[in-house]
Amino acid sequence: MPVKKLFTSISLVLSLIGAASGLNNSAVNSNHPVTWDQYSLKINGERQFIFSGEFHYYRLPSPDLWDDIFEKFKALGFNTASIYFYWGYHSAKQGVYDFEGVRDLSKLLETAEKYGINVISRAGPYINAEVSEGGYPGWLTTMKSKARLGNPEYETAWKEWLTEVDRYLVPNQIDKDGSIILNQIENEYAYGRDPSYMKAIADKFREDGMTVPSTFNDPWPGDHFARGEGSVDIYGWDGYPVQFDCRSPDIWPTNASTYYREFHSNVNPTQPMAIYEFQGGAFDPWGGPGYDSCRKLVNEQFAKVFYKNNYAQGATIQNLYMAYGGTSWGESPTSSVYTSYDYGAPISEARLMTPKAYEIKLQATFLRDVKPFLTTTNITAEVDNFAIRVDGLRDVNGATTFYIVQHQVTNTTNSDNFHINLSTVDGEFAIPRKANTQITLNGRDAKILTTSYDFGSQHLLYSTSEIFTHIKQDSRDVILVYAYEGEHGEFAISSGFGDIQAYGVNANVSSSFDDSVLQINYIHPEGSTYVSTASSGDRSEMLLIVSGYNSASRWWAPQSSGGETVLVSGPYLVRSAEIEGTQLALTGDTDVDTDIEIIVSDLVSEVTWNGINVKVTTTQYGTLTGKLPGPEEDVEIPDLGQAVWKYSPASPETANDFNDTNWVPADHKTTSNPWQPMMLPVLYADDYGYHTGSLWFRGKFNATSDITRLRVNATMGPGSAWMAWINGDYLGGMTNHFNEFQLNNTVLRQAEENVISLLLWTTGHQEDFVTDDEYKQPRGFSDVSLLGSNTTEISWKVQGNIGGQEIADTVRGPLNEGGLYGERMGWHLPEYPDESWEDATVPDTIGKSGVSWYRTTFELDFPKNYDVPMGIRFSDTKTERYRALLFINGWQLGKYANDLGPQTLFYLPEGLLNHNGKNSIAVAVIAVDEAVTLGEVTLEPYGKLLSAKPAVGMVESPSYSERVSFLI
Ligand code: GAL
């Protein structure tokens, strides 16, 4: 039957090759290591599917953990990391830049390179990214000119940033043996566009020595900067099909985008199709449902359907935003979001694997190893069920044809059975061929089925199961296919013999042999089945591994530095495989006692796991099996409920006699801010050089008897709160921006000095998504008026973080501190002498007003070779309104909103947290209600792994005695 037709259409296919391979572009010249054509990027001449994941170093402020992330990227099959460079993270003041310690970009880029991860650099200048000011430094908020447009003031500012950051990017490009392969210009610049500004950025990068192709991420396929002034070398777009409402995690759009292919062929047909940000999770706002819901919204089913749809459309560059979300620590989050930026990403905030990570590994490994996928054109394809959509993709350099199947209605949960009408060099017939069997597609599933594919010495006619990968085990070809447990599979190869042997768990394996085609049928089992075939002619023996989905999730295909791929099944994570002589050295992590199975050259007789010998036995079907230990040791977690806590009240600013001599007079009569104040003087902290965290304003006036009320209008973002006092008496606190307080003669002191104290607990600044200068929205008050009198003048002073733009702590940087009294006094720092403070218990039982600080220390002593990511959990009833800041060893790792949430568990990255030594914790509680009691504060592990994670050193950072300045 079919095989007769095998080579009849080959001449047709060959004629396509010439037509297709003529284009070869590069940014600068064809000698550049990065070139491209309409099919894919080529790196050093080799085509690659760019399987990229977004990672933000500024969301993991522990540089040794970057090793862990990039190693996990590699293990999961990511070959590229897309990285934003965050201007405001490096610059506290115009002209001042810091690239050391947690900001060390050389280390970052070298670490990526160490693990073979290429980088798409995205230095903005504008980045969005849910960071304060969309990445701009605080000092830019007072710029008179509009940002993201061509004008001299803004240009001077952004050029300064690019000059600084380019010093790190330029030498780390691939043509200088570094990791950067692509360089993005601006970010989603679609609103209020000024092409001359786009072009100026690209020119500046080139002048500074960036040679890699330039890219642009359109927020949607919108044809912005694909052509004309400001256009880039490789245009692409972003896609977030399920958006960001994690409250309804099951709601999907009816259809995945099916117009990408046509758009691409109209707009940038000579470039590969690039999706520079595709949904890897979602951010969650203050008061949102939390990241578990986002992980459900963008789960492994989403990854199956929507990523495969991208491939069906022709994408060969795909970056998942985020692959590891991390932590928006300190004052870095933009106002709408909270500290955790877990994002429901494949690698969780605590650096743990999730089901989506395993799904990504299945896809990325296939795209890494099945090369014809990189040069396809679409062909018409058919199935026998209207509920199913099929996209046919044929390799223009050969005969391999891929059929990507998904549901016509993307969000259906129906399971459907069907056959595909193949039209390949192997013939025209419907698969599966075995009577009473079908291909099954569950609701919210999609499959890439491969046909007419040569691997090793074999010719695959087709497989109705998806391929994970294939390797050579000496002369034997090994291929692993998978589908959900219980689904039928049919796999057909050219063969001289029909004999097969099946091993492992029962999968109802049967076979037929006809006309030199060996057809193997099975039902995907729980676990794996092994089917071996005999060699014949030029064809070697083959081992077909048939896995159920769960078992496939635990197969890994690490590549040794010598280029050999090893198959390993079982462990939670396989980080690396090296073969030396007869020894295979594997590294990785286990979460429980684990059965391991390995497929590697027969020459290997010895296996080590994290340096320790593993006793292995050879199975009948030529694999090695053994056992790995799990994390058996107990890990002691101190009980902070039993700790001795120290407590100090911390709002002396509310007292009339508080000495504010050193505070900055808030006396400006004008501001360039687009949000003009309702009264003067200007009470916008940014105008006085304070851009982050809590702010105090003190206003003095002489009371007259006609004053009746105080009106306050705060300008602040979501999650913020403010409190007002008059002459030390608490007037009240608000979580919305406006209030009027009744004043009466018992509060006011007639003919004497009266003092209004206002504390604003701020969240970050807005972004500038639509180029309207929204990032400048002030933090402070647009109106504080005494009502009833037209004449009362208030004279104001303001205080924010110590030093304002001259930050006191250059190591922790411009986003660590705000203007609370305790922050100004260094109470958050390790070794602060709190002996004289009162003893307290946490949870506290006595209601506290104003600001309160709690401090204690604890020791950890975790076994070496364990990865025990730790967090601090706040447990309290949600009725009391208070805000809190969490400091570990001086680093602000949490902004907690008791009455708003949703975040209650805060990740403490190892390196800031000492896993083998003493730690200092400080909690600042800001009571919005009259008096509040701090609830339980506990240490909580996110998981426990026996791990080969690279060693993590403590980030060096100043303790109290090393702090530069303490002004109050
Ligand atoms: C994109 C933007 C990213 C990030 C993302 C949502 O529009 O380019 O910076 O904000 O949305 O997480």
Boltz pocket constraint, residues with backbone or C-beta under 6 A from the ligand:
constraints:
  - pocket:
      binder: B
      contacts: [[A, 127], [A, 128], [A, 129], [A, 130], [A, 187], [A, 188], [A, 219], [A, 238], [A, 277], [A, 283], [A, 321]]
      max_distance: 6.0
